[in-house]
Amino acid sequence: MLDCLEIQKILPHRFPFLLVDRIIDLQPGEKAVGIKNVTINEPFFQGHFPNYPIMPGVLIVEGMAQVAGILAFHSGTKGNMVYFMSIEKAKFRKPVVPGDQLRFEVRMLQHRNNVWKFSAEAFVEEKLVAEAEFTAMVSGEGLTNG
């Protein structure tokens, strides 16, 4: 539905911190589903961990937040900068390793002014690997893309 070039028109993130390759489902005001192809070329694998590469959980949550930012943008927000306000109920259930394809499923729970609350789950194939709820503020301040 959205490829990486279209995603870059919305989000200010760039390599190596753009953690969404594609949006495959988008229902404004409700949910979005994004894909991240995890490869051994990711720079974080050099140190996390050299003999047993595992994607850091914080980057999985960041990928969820980037999908949430795209959902917020398509749901009528006027900004493109998403700032975490809180992360709750984060759980990591299975390591994510090179060769995996992460599927981020994000649902909008609440929206008031520029504050948004989301629930998110990350899957590899059909296995739940991580989940979290988070609140974010979306702002027009910061980088702009065009």
C-alpha positions as CSV (number, residue, x, y, z in Angstrom):
1,M,0.0,0.0,0.0
2,L,2.9,2.4,0.8
3,D,6.5,1.6,-0.2
4,C,9.6,2.9,1.4
5,L,9.7,6.1,-0.8
6,E,6.2,7.0,0.2
7,I,7.0,6.3,3.9
8,Q,9.9,8.7,3.7
9,K,7.6,11.4,2.5
10,I,5.7,11.0,5.9
11,L,8.4,10.1,8.4
12,P,11.6,12.1,9.1
13,H,13.6,8.9,9.8
14,R,16.3,7.7,7.4
15,F,18.7,4.8,7.3
16,P,19.8,3.3,9.6
17,F,16.8,4.4,11.8
18,L,14.0,4.0,9.3
19,L,12.5,0.7,10.6
20,V,9.5,0.2,8.3
21,D,10.0,-1.0,4.7
22,R,6.3,-1.1,3.6
23,I,2.8,-0.5,4.8
24,I,0.5,-3.3,3.7
25,D,-2.8,-2.3,5.4
26,L,-3.9,1.1,6.4
27,Q,-7.3,2.0,7.8
28,P,-7.2,5.7,8.9
29,G,-8.5,6.2,12.4
30,E,-8.3,2.5,13.2
31,K,-5.2,0.5,12.3
32,A,-2.0,0.1,10.2
33,V,0.2,-2.9,9.4
34,G,3.8,-2.4,8.5
35,I,6.6,-4.7,7.4
36,K,10.3,-4.7,8.4
37,N,12.7,-7.1,6.6
38,V,15.4,-7.9,9.1
39,T,18.8,-8.5,7.5
40,I,22.3,-9.3,8.8
41,N,23.4,-5.9,7.2
42,E,21.7,-4.0,10.0
43,P,24.3,-1.9,11.8
44,F,23.1,-2.9,15.3
45,F,23.9,-6.5,14.8
46,Q,27.7,-5.7,14.9
47,G,27.3,-5.2,18.7
48,H,24.0,-6.9,19.6
49,F,25.4,-9.6,19.7
50,P,28.4,-10.5,17.5
51,N,28.1,-14.3,17.8
52,Y,24.3,-14.4,18.3
53,P,22.6,-11.5,16.4
54,I,19.4,-10.4,18.0
55,M,17.4,-7.3,17.1
56,P,17.2,-5.0,20.2
57,G,13.7,-4.8,21.7
58,V,13.9,-1.0,21.8
59,L,14.2,-1.0,18.0
60,I,11.2,-3.3,17.7
61,V,9.2,-0.8,19.8
62,E,10.6,2.0,17.6
63,G,9.3,0.2,14.5
64,M,5.9,0.0,16.1
65,A,6.0,3.7,16.8
66,Q,6.9,4.5,13.2
67,V,3.9,2.6,11.9
68,A,1.8,4.5,14.5
69,G,3.2,7.8,13.1
70,I,2.1,6.8,9.6
71,L,-1.3,5.8,11.0
72,A,-1.6,9.2,12.8
73,F,-0.6,11.1,9.6
74,H,-3.2,9.3,7.6
75,S,-5.8,9.9,10.3
76,G,-5.6,13.6,10.1
77,T,-2.7,14.8,12.2
78,K,-0.9,17.9,11.0
79,G,2.5,16.9,12.2
80,N,5.2,14.4,11.2
81,M,7.3,14.3,14.3
82,V,6.2,11.6,16.8
83,Y,7.5,11.9,20.3
84,F,7.1,9.1,22.9
85,M,5.3,10.2,26.0
86,S,4.9,6.8,27.6
87,I,5.5,3.1,26.9
88,E,3.5,0.6,28.8
89,K,2.9,-3.1,28.9
90,A,5.9,-3.8,26.7
91,K,6.7,-7.5,26.5
92,F,9.2,-9.4,24.4
93,R,8.4,-13.0,23.8
94,K,10.8,-14.3,21.2
95,P,14.1,-13.1,19.7
96,V,14.1,-11.5,16.3
97,V,17.1,-12.5,14.2
98,P,18.4,-11.8,10.7
99,G,16.2,-13.3,8.0
100,D,13.0,-12.7,9.9
101,Q,10.3,-10.5,8.6
102,L,8.6,-8.4,11.3
103,R,5.0,-7.5,10.9
104,F,3.9,-4.6,13.0
105,E,0.1,-4.4,13.7
106,V,-0.8,-1.0,15.3
107,R,-4.3,0.0,16.5
108,M,-5.3,3.5,17.5
109,L,-6.9,3.5,21.0
110,Q,-7.4,7.2,21.6
111,H,-6.8,10.6,20.1
112,R,-7.2,13.9,21.7
113,N,-5.6,17.0,20.1
114,N,-2.0,16.1,19.3
115,V,-1.8,13.2,21.8
116,W,-2.4,9.7,20.5
117,K,-2.5,6.3,22.3
118,F,-1.8,3.1,20.4
119,S,-1.6,-0.6,21.0
120,A,0.9,-2.6,18.9
121,E,2.0,-6.1,18.3
122,A,5.0,-7.5,16.4
123,F,4.9,-10.8,14.7
124,V,7.3,-13.1,12.9
125,E,5.2,-15.3,10.6
126,E,2.2,-15.9,12.9
127,K,4.2,-15.9,16.2
128,L,3.8,-12.9,18.5
129,V,7.3,-11.6,19.3
130,A,6.6,-8.3,21.1
131,E,3.7,-6.1,22.2
132,A,3.3,-2.7,23.8
133,E,1.0,0.2,24.4
134,F,2.3,3.7,24.0
135,T,1.3,7.3,24.0
136,A,2.8,9.8,21.7
137,M,2.6,13.5,20.9
138,V,2.6,14.3,17.2
139,S,4.0,17.7,16.3
140,G,4.7,19.7,13.2
141,E,7.9,21.0,14.7
142,G,11.1,19.5,13.6
143,L,12.1,18.1,10.2
144,T,9.8,18.3,7.2
145,N,9.8,16.2,4.2
146,G,8.4,17.0,0.8
